[in-house]
């Protein structure tokens, strides 16, 4: 399901159905979109057991859960829970400032504490369908989580793997963690990857993302060795890689990725 809302498009939403339970991954932005997703769930599942999960704590990946019934169980990592508690509602306020329409959608947004928490990994059996949860941050956020549907070999990768896009690195990102996340995901041999935003792609897009991030890492290390400052390095790396793919979105993530590689360079 691809959710579309004011100031959107918003995330790709996953609905995974087993014989006993249904999992919704990234339940959208606010009550109205959560309700729309529930209507889609009703078309493909009559299961009484309903679960919710999010790839990361940002508002468009979480706040739709307020539309879900109390019986739906939100499963989340302790890292993401802490991130939302610390900054989730500030993120809601930031999104609300984008337009009156988005503010209306988020007017009753609130934190929904997880019914089930885990630290690093969790496996959910939906009845004939198993979904593996894996925390791989700090990448886009500290608690970035991937979801692998066993058998179908579909990976919901959040913002950790994107298709025809730069990766949205931030101040919390670790280049080492990001490269390790690629290894974790690639070991699963996914056939289909659903990123948080944009087009679905084949498993090979992990390699494309790795190539870009290794290039950023190599260039940042070289510029540091030349005595360039972190600021200069970030600007240079962003300009150089953006020139290679001028049509790709999220180019501002290149600067943050370069800063992480710079800080981690020996």
Secondary structure, DSSP 8 states (H G I E B T S, - for coil): -B---TT----B-EEEE-SSEEEEES--SHHHHHHHHHHHHHHH---SEEEEE-SSSSGGGTGGGGGS-TTSEEEEEHHHHHHHHHHHHHHHHHHHTT-HHHHHHTTT------SEEESSEEEEE-SS-EEEEEE--SSSSTT-EEEEETTTTEEEEETSS-SSB-----TT--HHHHHHHHHHHHHTT-SEEEESSS--EETTHHHHHHHHHHHHHHHHHHHHHTT--HHHHHHHHHHHHHHHTTT-B-TTHHHHHHHHHHHH--
